[in-house]
Amino acid sequence: MSKFNFRKLILMLADIFIITVSGVILNYALALTKIISAEASGLLFYYMLISILSCELMMLLFGSYNRMWRYFNVRDYVMCAAGMTSGFLLSYGVLVLLKMPPRKIFFVLFFVIATLGVMLFRFAFKTTFLKLTRAGHVEKTRRTMIVGAGQAGRMILTEIHNAHTDPKNPSADIEPVCFVDDDATKLHTKIQGVEVVGVCAEIPKLCTDYEIDEIIVAVPSCEEDEKRKILDYCSSTKCEIKVIPYLSELLLGDTSPQLLTQAKEIKIEDLLGRKPIEFNRNKIAQFICGKVCMVTGGGGSIGSELVRQIAKYDPEQIIIVDIYENNAYDIQQELRLEYGDKLNLVTLIASVRDYNKMDCIFKQYRPQVVFHAAAHKHVPLMETVPEEAVKNNVFGTFNVATLAEFYKADKFVMISTDKAVNPTNVMGATKRACEMIIQYKAQTSTHTEFVTTRFGNVLGSNGSVIPLFRRQIESGSPVTVTHPDIIRYFMTIPEAVSLVLEAGAMAKGGEIFVLDMGAPVKITTLAENLIRMYGKVPYEEVPIVFTGLRPGEKLFEELLMDEEGLKSTANKKIFIGNQIQIDADDMLEKLSHLRESADANDSEKTVVLLSELVPTFHHQM
């Protein structure tokens, strides 16, 4: 009896009331019409008592009170009917044994009316009282479409049904309306009363027809190309979209996994057209564990993620170097909150331009692994002040690389960009100059292994298009795209950082590691999808304005220079561009002249000398 709560007691009392009223009214009606005798009518108390006890016993045995009755499905109604049928048969047998057999017409009608009454009460409660109860807790139900009528979809539906028993549950306002599935054999079948109404290509139309508010994509085992198509269909609607992660990403415990709680809102990286890149965590762990690691630009979007991931691999010490104290402070506080005193963390405010200050840092901390992420990277801004890009990117890199070599660091990993390939802007040209410096150091160093990592645009990083688009949409401004056909390669910040770490672990010296980032993405498509993710219609509710290519901007980015070969690594998604021989004397002389013009703040001469240093630089103004 301890398992019965107040809710179940109320339901039992309701069933007893329905059975009693059914018997009394029926007895009165039959006695009035003289179908049963007054003597038989006098035994009504015994009929009622035995029938109630028998029915309640059998309903308990059939689990009619164990199921959360606020959201009954077909199976629950069947079990309820079976319990009532068994109860009446049992009571009839008991009455026969007691030599008080009721009239068959009375007993059959009593059974039919009582059973219908009990089931109709449940149905009425579900459709009326339950809605009134829930209306006090949620303003509106979310009409939901589930994509995928397989095992994951069924589990999601069960979780939704169970959530309806608790109005405070965040999922209690979900109303499952329909399934869609590309399996033709499932079309128009029903799962727990919810119909499979169409295929994935029909999602936009079905969302309109069924007034869908939310889509849950429950296909954790499908191929990436298929999932991308589904997300494309979903993102063309105004619905909120949630995605069940891949099977490899699901948190599966010993008990039944809760999929609904693991559903995540669709992110723009879900539309990249490829699976997240997998990396060799063991190799990275061996590379980082027990080492003193320095990250320049450690407060930036790439640098801070580097610090986060390095911290997971038990380094001896992490040294954050950044010129911007706010970012450095933020990552410092985040790591202190997460790791406390377990992480040996040093945060230093310094500029990589300042050779003497950097020398002091290297002399004191003796980093074994240096990740060089400090750089000016905003293309249009660097066009207006090329001397600052040269001072920070080129000579900041030269300073840190020289000190790493002098203090015998084991590895030096520089962060480069696809804009360094056949550059058409100052920022890209300075990063290509940095690559040349690292290759020069790799040729001359006797201890430190120098390596470059090159990748495309990083989603969500400082200066990338996504934060800009988000600000524009949220402020109600038009979304600005430079050209309708502009195309870029994209990767996520964690992918970029994992590439840096694995490249460092692989490095033998002089390599340029390049990530296969899959198909390039049109910026216009990216903007359209992001607008839809906000539940708005591109070009109608949120205009997209094409502003024209900015100075130095290309329609298409490249990842490898023509003169660089390409060879594979143990990771199928990572390739190595062959080292290009650097004429040290010629490069050092050109660097000297470039430093003089940059220090003199001569913008025009700086661009000319940068073009001489980087032969592939074709400046576009």
Secondary structure as UniProt FT lines:
FT   TURN            2..3
FT   HELIX           6..32
FT   TURN            33..34
FT   HELIX           38..42
FT   HELIX           44..61
FT   TURN            62..66
FT   HELIX           69..71
FT   HELIX           74..97
FT   TURN            98..99
FT   HELIX           104..124
FT   HELIX           125..129
FT   HELIX           130..135
FT   TURN            136..137
FT   STRAND          142..147
FT   HELIX           151..163
FT   TURN            164..165
FT   TURN            167..168
FT   TURN            170..173
FT   STRAND          174..180
FT   HELIX           184..186
FT   TURN            187..188
FT   STRAND          190..191
FT   TURN            192..193
FT   STRAND          194..198
FT   HELIX           200..202
FT   HELIX           203..209
FT   TURN            210..211
FT   STRAND          214..217
FT   TURN            220..221
FT   HELIX           224..235
FT   STRAND          240..243
FT   HELIX           247..249
FT   HELIX           260..262
FT   STRAND          264..265
FT   HELIX           268..271
FT   HELIX           281..288
FT   TURN            289..290
FT   STRAND          292..296
FT   TURN            297..299
FT   HELIX           301..311
FT   TURN            312..313
FT   STRAND          317..322
FT   HELIX           325..339
FT   HELIX           340..342
FT   STRAND          345..349
FT   TURN            352..353
FT   HELIX           355..365
FT   STRAND          369..372
FT   HELIX           379..384
FT   HELIX           386..389
FT   HELIX           390..394
FT   HELIX           395..406
FT   TURN            407..408
FT   STRAND          411..417
FT   HELIX           418..420
FT   HELIX           426..444
FT   STRAND          449..455
FT   STRAND          457..459
FT   TURN            462..463
FT   HELIX           465..475
FT   STRAND          479..481
FT   TURN            484..485
FT   STRAND          487..488
FT   STRAND          490..492
FT   HELIX           493..506
FT   STRAND          512..515
FT   STRAND          521..522
FT   HELIX           523..533
FT   TURN            534..535
FT   TURN            539..541
FT   STRAND          544..546
FT   TURN            551..552
FT   TURN            562..563
FT   STRAND          566..568
FT   TURN            572..573
FT   STRAND          574..577
FT   HELIX           584..599
FT   TURN            600..601
FT   HELIX           603..613
FT   TURN            615..616
//
